[in-house]
Amino acid sequence: MALTHRRSTGPRRVLSFCRLLGFMAAAMWPVVALAQTATITGDVSLLYRPNPLAGITVVLTDDHGTERGSQTTTGTGLFSFTGLPAGTYHLHTQNDLGFTNEAYDDVLCPLRCTWPFFGTAIVLAPGAVFHAYFVLDRGGVISGVVTDAETSAPLPGVGMRLIGLDTSDPPVMFETDIESNASGAYAFRGLPAGRYYVLTQNALGYADELYEDVPCPGGLCFWVVLSGGGTPVQVALDGTAGGRNFALDRGGHVTGTIIDAATMLPIEGACVYIVHIVGEQVLVAGYQCVDATGAYDVGGLPAGTYYAVAHSTASGHVPELYDDIPCLLETCLRQPASVASGTPIVVAAGATVAGRDFALAPGGTIQGLVTDAATLAPLPNVDIRIVSRQGGSALLVASAGTDVAGAYVVAGLPSGTYYAYTRDVRYRNEIYDDIACPGGECPLDLLATTGTPIVVTAGAVTPGVDFGLRTDVPPSAPPGLRATVANYTVTLSWDVPQSGPAASYLLEAGLTPGTTFISLPTADRHFVASPVGPGRYFVRVRAVNVYGPGPPSEEITVVVAPSGSDGAPPLAPGELTGWMSGGRLTLVWFPPYGGAAPDGYVVDVGTATGVTNVVQMTVRSNALIYYGVPPGFYFVRVRAVNAAGSSPPSNEVLLNAGDLPAPPHAPWNLYATVLGGTVTLSWGSPPWQGPVTSYLVRAGSAPGLSNLAQFDTGNTATTIAVPGVPPGRYYVRVHAMNALGASVASNEVVVVP
């Protein structure tokens, strides 16, 4: 199985480290031969052979997941792919006949096989014949009828949506969509055993619902699911969960007009958001732009309490929160406290709330020029960003690009104080006024404390917010340097520098950290060297332009051996996910991205985060199927292994067999702001599983470590300020806690006070 791939974006430069070092490399003579083709045959049956299944589509993909053909099984369940070149392939099924789908070999797909490259790879030599067997289950069924709640008449054409529940942490929301038929009936077929949420999503003017009879404001049932609403539907293999019916209410409406406060005329292109607050989230329930008379009508709203926000992106008017509260869209649409300061709009089922009118006033304007600091030539197409400061953080509120004359205009700003900066990979970026950003990139954390205030008055222009960017400097360091090793071939690639145009690149390699015994120029962001002598190399890359080479990237270690693994364990696998279907566990993950090739994987299972006290299992491919999982909750990680040792663990997932009480799901969207020595952490509360009693904050000196700090917040607040943090570099994560333990970790952030 080929574990890593690169798609070329241009000509590749292939050089030999050994030749450049003066080593002798064996001559390779081209051999022209008539290639033999290979064959994959197989059969598909139900439960136990011989019960052949006809009409099942079998899809063939290469090791990138690209489809290379499909076959439909015959009356005897057979399929065949012939004339295949030697290589690595994958197979999966797809059908609408009521059977579950699988990837070869025995990897259950949650609904459809959207990840065709998971499972067992089929490696074909020239002339080989391989036979693959699929044994599919007869799936379960969820069915019901959709009607008008008032008249009981059937509702055809209502979109029906299904979301799988028994998934890993973070939740993987497996979805599928159908529509109700002329009789209002619907049916989901071929479902793996498990629990599902069923919901509607319609454009017929009815208020959408989540089963059982839970309204979804604006059709946003997904957020209701994450908040723990709704009744899951349990499905057994070859079983039918019928009678999951929906009686939809006609949705309410909010109507009004949007006009110019000075002229009293309609504002062309003005639009309104109808929003509501769910927990700590502001969710958009409806959105519509005005017609020629300035009128809007947002319908399909379930009974509830809403708020309205009007804006006009092109006209330079200040957005408003109803009633008559000037605001920034970033606050009116994202911050619950700001939204709650508006006038509530209470909507009854099927009723219309009229007269929610807006008269928008002209906003303040910031304008300026962006030029080359040395030549004063205008710089077109430079991105200018405007921020405001709130609660010690910088909040991005507007942006604009420069024209051919280097001029820009940012309009529609409420009265207040703002800060400006540039964001363009071609130049060294700055914060107004003339403050160079370290490394050429201006982070929002820096904007929270640095910059010259720009005072804006609504209806007035603040001119002269100019930038003179240096273009006569080398590029910044290229990020993301990575390597793959296959026998004696090393493939290196990296990303575009954050600032400064790069005309070419310079690779540097040494035999000890920080040293350089050879420098190799290349025009592309990838480089292939073959053959490379066995050994351990320390590699960096610099971006180069007419002003010289920039600083080096972070250094990586490349170990070369015949197997690509001598002395170097693999890197960690990625994106581990899993789901339960009855007692059947399916785990899938991505192979390591770069580094030495693994020979296999070890799956670690424990009853607490980071613990392996249940079982360790060794597998060859990037999937695991296990039958008969006992009821309970399990924390799972995967490590790649080879002769040199084990990789760090993958991300961790939490799986619940039997729907038992369990620790919470992980917090999400952790981010940090730094103001002096105070670090403020904020995150999203976990979705549905388990009550949260407090949060556990962990910080380490390297990714995944907790050697610098660890403390329980003692409450359920999702923001905490930590004063007096010493200077340093901290890798921070947050776990949700309850009586059964800590959750999987949130995303990790790097904090530098």
N, C-alpha and C positions, 0 to 999 in steps of 0.2 A: 504493500500500500504506500503510495506516495504521500508523505505527511505534510509537506509544505509546497506551496506553489507561488509563482510570481507571474503575473501577466505583463509582458513587456509593453512599455509605452513608447519605445523608440529603439534604434539600433543598439545592440549590446556590445560592450567592449570586453573581449575575453583575452586576458593576459596570464602568464604563468609566473607565480611567485618564484618557483624553482629556477626558471630561466633567468629571471632578473637577478637572482642571487648567485647565479653562476653554477647552479647544480645541473647535473645531466638529467634530462627527461627522455624517456623512451620514445622513439619515433612511432607515430600512429599512422598506418597506411589505410586509406579508404578501401573498403571491400564492398563491391556491388553484388547483391544477390537478389533472387526472386523471393519476396516475403511470403510466408505462409500465413493464411488467415486462420482465426480461431472461431469457436462456436460456443454459445451458451444455450442449453436447452433446459426444460424444466416442466413441472406440472403444479397446478393449484388445486387443492382439495379442501373439503369441509371437515374439520375436526380430525377424522381419521381416514386414511386411505383405505379402500378405494371409494371415495365419494367425490368424483371430479366436479369442478366448478367451471362452467362455460361462461363466456362473456366477461371475464375479468381482464382488465387492461394491465399488462405488465410493462413498466417503463424502465428503460436502460439509460443510465447516466454515466458520464465519465467521473474521474476523481475530483473534478471541480464542481460537480453537481449539474453540469450541462447535459440536457437530454440528447441522447444519441439514437433514439428510436423507441417505438412501442409496438407491442403485439397483443392481440386479444386471444384469450385461450379458446381452444377448440371445444367441441362437444365432449371430449375426453379430458379436458382440463390442461391440455398441453400448449406450450409456446416454444419458440425457437428464434434465436438471433444468430445469423450466419454471416460469414465474410468479415469478421471483426479483426482489426489489426491487434497485435499484441499490446497489452496495456492493462490498466486497472479500471474496473467497472463496479457499478452498484446497481441493484434492482429494487424496485418497489412496486406495489400494486395500487390501483385506484379503481373504484367501482361505485355505482349507485344502485346496486342490487340488494343492499341490506347486509353486507358482510363488512367486517372490520378490515382495515388496510394494514399492511406490514411492509417494512423494509427487510431485505434479506440480511441476516438470517434470524427470523423470529422477533424482530424489533417492532413492537406494536406502535402504530402511529395514532396520535390522539384522536384525530378525525380524518385528516388527509396527511399524506407524507410530504410535508413542506420542507423537510430536511433530508433530501434523498441520499446524501453522502454519509449519513450515519449508518451504523451497522457493519456487517462483515464485507470487506472488499473482496472482489473476485479478480485475482491476478492471472491473466491469460498469457501463456507463452505461445510462440508461433505454432500453429497447427493443433493447439489444445482444444479439448472438448470438456465443458464443465456442465454439470447438471444441478440445477437449483430447485429445491422444493419449497412451496408455500403451503401452509395449513392455516386457513382463515377460520375465524369464529363467525357465527351468525350474530350480528350485532343487536343491540337493544333498540327500542323505539320510544320516542316521546311524541304524543299527538294531542290534539285538542281542536277547539273551534274558537274563532274570533267573531264577536258580535258587537252591535251598537248597544251600549248600556241602557239607553232610553227606549229604543224600539225593539230590541232583541233581533233585529235584522242581521243576517250574516254580512261580514265585511271582507270582501275579496281584496287582494292586492296589498295587504298589510305585511310589511317586512317582519319576519320572525328571526330572532337571533338567539344563538345558543353559546353559552360560555362554560367551559369546563372548570371544575372547582378543585379536584384532587390533584393539585400540581405542587411543584416545589416552591421554595422561598428563595428569591423573590417569585411571586406568582407568575405563571405562564398562562395567559388567558387564551385558551384554544377556542376559536370561534368558527361558526358556520352560519350561513344565511339562506333562508328560503322565503317564499311568500305564501300567504293563505290563498286558497283556490276560490272558485266562484261560489262555493258553499260556505266559505269562511274557514274551511278546514285546513290544517297543516299537519305535517308529520316529519320528524327527523328520524332517519333510519341509519342502520349500520353503526350504532354508537358503541364504543367500548364500555364495559361496566364502569359505573362511577356515578358521581353527583354533578348535576348541571344546573345552571341558572337559565331560565327561559324568559325572553323579553321581546317587546315589540319595538319597531322603529319605522314609523310611517310618516308620509307626507300628505295625508288625507285630511288633516285638520283635527285629528283625535289626539288626546293626551296619552302618551306612551306609558306602559306599565311593565313592571317586573313581577313575575309570578311569585307570590300569589297576592294580587290586588294591591301592589305597592306602586304609587305614582312615581314617574321619573320626570322631574322638571326639565322641559326642553328636550326630552328624549335622552337625557344623559344617565341612562340606567347603569352604565359602567361605574360611575362614581357612587351610585347607590349600592352596587355590589361591593365595592371596596369599603364602603362604610358599614357593611354588615347587614344590609337590608335584603329582603326577599326570602323565599323558601326554596331551598335546593330540591331538585327532582332526582330521586334515586333510580338508577337504571341497572338492570341485571342483563347479562348476556342472554340473547334470544327471548328477552322479556319485553313487555309493552307497558309503559307508564302512560295510560290514556287519561282523558278527562282533564287535561291541563288547559282549561279554557280561560279566555280573556273577554271581559265585557268592558269596552273602552268608552270613556266619557268624551263628549265633544270638548275640545280644548278651549280655554279662555283666550281673550285677546287683549293686548294693550295697544292703543292707538294714540296718535298725536301728530304734531307738526314740528319741523325744525326750520327756523327762519333766522335771518341776520338781525341782530338787535338794533342796528342803526338804520337799515333801509326797510326793515320789515318784509323783505322779499325772501322767497325760498332760497336755500343754499344748495346749489347743484352738487350732487355727490355726497351730501351729508348722510350719515347712517346712525342707527341707534342699536345699542346692546341692551338686552333685557337679561339681568343677572340675578343670581340668588346665592346665598351663603350656605354652604354645607360644611359644618365643622370648621376647619381652618382653611377651607378653600372657597374661592370665588369662582363660580361656574356660570358659563354663558348658557342661558336657557333659550335664547332666540336672538336673531340679528336680521335687520333689514335696512336698506337704504331708501331714501325718500323718492317719491315720484315727482313729476313736473310741478305739482302744486305744493311740494314740501311735506306731503303727508306720508306717514308710515303706518303699518299694521302688522304686528307680530302676533301670530296665532299658535294654536296647538299647545297652549300652556296648561298644565294641571293646576288645580286649585292650590294656592300658596301665596307666599309673600316674596315680592321681587323688588328690584331697583332698576332704574334706567340710566344709561350713560349715552350722551350724544356727542358725536365728533365729526369733523370734516378734515380729512388728511390734506387735501390740496388747497383749501381756501384760506388757511392761516387763522382760523377761528380757535378760540380756547375750548377744549372739551368741557362738558358740564355733566355733573351728577344731578339728577332730578331731586330737588327743585332748586335750580339757579345756584348751584355750587360749582365754581370753577375748579378744575382738577387736572391732573396728568393721567393719561390712560394707564400708565404703569401702576399707579396707585388705585385708580377707580376700578380697574379690572383685576387687580391682584391682591390687594390688601383688605381683608375683611373689616378691619376697624374703619378704614376710610369709606368703604361702601356703606357701612351701617350708619354713617353720619347723614346719608341722604334720606329723602322722604319715602317710606315704604309704599309699595303698590300692592294692595291685596286683591288677588284675582280669584273669583269664584268659578266653579266648574261651568263651562259653556258660556260664561258671561264676558262682556266687553267692558274694559276700563278705558274710557275715552278722556281726551283732554290733557294727556301728559305731554305738554308742549315745551319746546325749548326755543330760546332766543339767544343765539351764540354771539359773543362779542369778539372783536378782533383781538388776536393775541399779540404778545411781544415778539420781536424778531431779533435774532443774532445774525450778523453777516460779516464776512471778511474775505481775505485772499490767502491763498497758499502758493508760495513761490519757492524756488530753489534758493537756498541760503547763500550760495556762492555766486550764481549768475543772475539772480532775481527773475529768472524765466518762470512763467506760470506753470503750475503743476495740475493738470486735469485729472479727473477721476480719482481724487483722494477722498477717502471716507472721513468725515468730521462727525464726532460723537459728542453729545451733550449729556451731562449728568447733573443730578441734584443730590444733595446730601440729606439723608434722613436716618436718625437714630445711630449716627456714627458710621454709616455705610454709604457708599456711592451707588446711586440708582440710575441706570441708563434710561433716558426719557425721550431722546430724539436723535436723529442722524440725518445727514445730507451729504451729497457728493459735489465736488468742485466741477465747474464747467470748463470749456476750452481756455477761458481766460484765467482759470485758477480761482474763480469766485464761487462762494457758496452762500446759501440762505437757509436758515432754520426758523420757521415761523410757527405760530399757534401756541406760544408758550405763555402760561399764566405769569403774573408778576411774581418775581422771586429772584433768588441768587443761584447761578449755575456755574458749571465748570466745563471746559472743552478740551478735547484731545484728538489726535489723528490716529487712524488705524489703516496702515497700508504696508504690505510686505515689501514694497520697492524702496522704502526710505526708512531713515531713523525717525521713529515717531516721537512726538512731543506733547506735553501738557501745556496749555496756555497759562502763562506767557513765557515761552522760550525755556521750558524745563525738559531736558532730554530724559527719555524713559530708559531705565537700565535694560540692556540687551535689545533695545529697539522696540520693545513691546510695553504698552501702558496698561497694567492690570487695574481693575476697579478698586482693589484694596489700596493701591497707591493714590487713586483719585479721592479716596475718603479723607486724606490728610494733606494732599499736595495740590497746588494750583492757584491761579489768580482768580478771585471771584468775578463773575460777570453779572452785573445787576440788570435785570430785565423788567420793564414796565409794560403792562398790557396795552396794546395799541401803539406802542412806540418802537423805534428801531435802535438797537445797540450795535453801532458799526465798529469797524477796526479791530475785530477779533482775528488777527492775522497770524499765520504760521510761516516761518522760514525753515524749511526742512533741509537737512544736509543730505546731499546725494553723493558727495565725494568721499564716501567711507566704504570700507569692505562690508560684506554681508555679515549678519549674525550667525551664530553656530547652527548648523542643521540639526533639527531634532529627530528622534526616532531611529537612530542607527540600529540596524539589526542584521543578523547573519544566519544563513543556513549552511550546513555542512553535509555533503554527500560523498563519502569516500574521500577522494583527494580534491574535490571541487568545493570552493567557497563562493557563495553568492551573498553579496552585501547590498543593502538598499537603505534609503533614508528619506526624510521628508524635506519640504521646501523651508528655507530659513524664514524666521518670522519677520525680518526686515532686511532691506538691501537686496537689489537684484543680483542673482548668482549667475555668472556666465559659464562657470565650470566648477569642478570640485577637485579636492586634493585628498587622497587617502594616505594615511600615515600608519605604519605598523612597526611595532617594536617587540623585542623578546622579553622585556620587563616593563612594568607599568610606567607610562609617561615617557618612554624612550621611543626613538624613531630610527630604524635601520634602513627603511625604504619609504619613499614617497611616490605615489602613483597618481598621475592626473587622469581625469575622466570627464567627459562632457555631460554624462547622464547621471540620474539619481539612482543608478544601480550598477553593479560591477560584478563580473564573474571571473574568478581566477582558477585556472586548472592547467596542469596539476600543481598542487601545493604540497610542499614537504611536510611530513608529520611534525607536530610540535604545538606549542601554546603561543598564540600571538595576541598582542594588545593593540587594538585598532581604534583609530579616530578618523573623522572626516572634517574637512574645512570647506566652506563655500568661498569661491574666488570671483572677483570682478576686476575691472580695470584699476581699482584702487588697492588691489592686493588681496591676500587671503584673510579671511575672518578668523575668529576664535574657533578652537576645536570643539567638536561635539563631545558628549559624554563618551568615555572610553568603554569598549566592550571587549570581552575575552573570547577568542576563537580558538577552539581546539580541533586539530586536524588529525585524523587517523583513518585507517581503511574503513572502519565502521562508522566513523564520525562521532564515536563515543568514548574513545580511549582517554581516560582521565577527566571526562566532562559529563556529568549527569544531564539529563534533558531539562528544558525549561518547563514551567508549569502548564498543564492543560488549561483550556479556557472555556467559559460559558457552559458550565455544568448545569443541566436542567433535568428534571425528573417528574414522573407522575405515577399515580396508583390507579389500577383498574381492578377493583376487587382486591384480591391478594397478590396481584401481579404487579411487580415493580419494573418500570422502564427508566433507565438512566442513559443519557447521551451527553457527549461533550466534544469540544473541538480539540484536535491534536495541538501540541505546543506550536506557537508561532515563532519559528526560527530555532536556532540552537541545534544541539546534537539530537539525532533521531532516537526515539524511544523504541525499546523492544517489546514493551507491554505497559500495562497500567495496574495500579493497586487502588482498590476502592476501600476507603476507611469509613466505618460506620460506628457511631457512638450515641449515647443518650444525652449528651450535652455538647454545646458548641466547642469545637476544637478537640474533643475527646474521642478516642478509638477504644471502646470497651465492649462492643457488640460483636464485630467480625471484621476481618480483612479478606478481601477477595481479589485474586489476580485474574486479569482478562487480557486478551490479545488485541481486541479492536476497541474503538472509541464508543462502545455501548455495552450496557449490562442489562440482562433480563433475569429477573428472579421471581419464582413462583412460591406462593405460600408465606408471604410476609406476615408475621404475627401482628396483632393489633398493638399500636403504640406509636410514639413519635421518634424520629431518627434524624440525626445530623450526619450528613454525608459529604465527603470530599474525595477527590481523585488525584493521584500522583502518577506521573510518567516515570518509568524506570528503564535503565539499561545496565550494561556491565559495570559502568562507573558509579552507579548509585541511583538515588531517587531525586526527583524534582521537588520544589516546594509544592504545597497543595494547591489545587484549583480553588475557585470560589466555593463556599460551603452552601448547601441547601438543606432545608428542613422538610421532611416528608411525614405525613400523618396517615397511618394505616388504621382504618376503622373509625375515623372521625371522633377521636378521643380528645379530652382537654389537653392542651399543649402550650408551650411557650408562645409568645406572640410572633408574628412575622417581623421582618427586619424594618427598622426605620428607613426612610428613603430621602434622597436629595439632600444629604448632609452638605452644608457649606459653611465656610468660616470667614469672618472679617477680623482684621487686626487694626487696633487703634492704640498706638504706643505699646505698652506691655499688656494690654487687655485683649484677650481673644474671645470673640463671641461666636458660638456655634448654634446653628439652627438646622432643623430637619423636619421632615414630614412624619406624622404619626403612622404607625403600621396599618395595613389593611386588616381584613376581617378577623383573622384567627387569634383568639385569646385576648383577655383583658390586659391592659398595661398598668402596672403599679408605679414604675419609675424607669429611669434609663441609666445605663452603665456606659461611661465614657472611658475609652482606652487610647493611650498615645505611646508611640514607640519611636526609636531612633532609625528604624528602617521599616519598609512595608510589612504589615502583619504583626509587628512586635508591640508589646505592652510594657516595655521596660522603663518608661519615663513617667507615666502617670496612669492611674486607674481609680475611678471613684464612681459611686452611685449618686445620682442627682437627688434621690429621695422624693421626687414628685413626678407628675406627668407633664410638666411644661416641656415644650419642644424647642426652647431657646434657653441658653445659659451663657452668662458672661463670666470668664475666668480672668481675674486681675493678677498682675504681678508675674506674668509668664516670662521666664528668662529668655534672652536671645538664643536662637537655635533653629533646628529644622525638625518638625514634629509630624509624624504620620498618625492621623487621628481617625477613629471609628466610633460608632455609637451602637449599643445593643438595647433593645427593649426588654424589660424585665416583668415577670409576674411570679406567682408562687411556685411555678413549675420550672423556672430557670430563665436564662438569658436567650434571646433570639440569635439568629444569624446576624453577623455584623452588617451595618450599613455600608454604603460606598465609603472609600477611604479618601481623605483630603490631606494635602500637605499644607502645614501652617508654618510660616516663618515670621516670628515676631521681630 
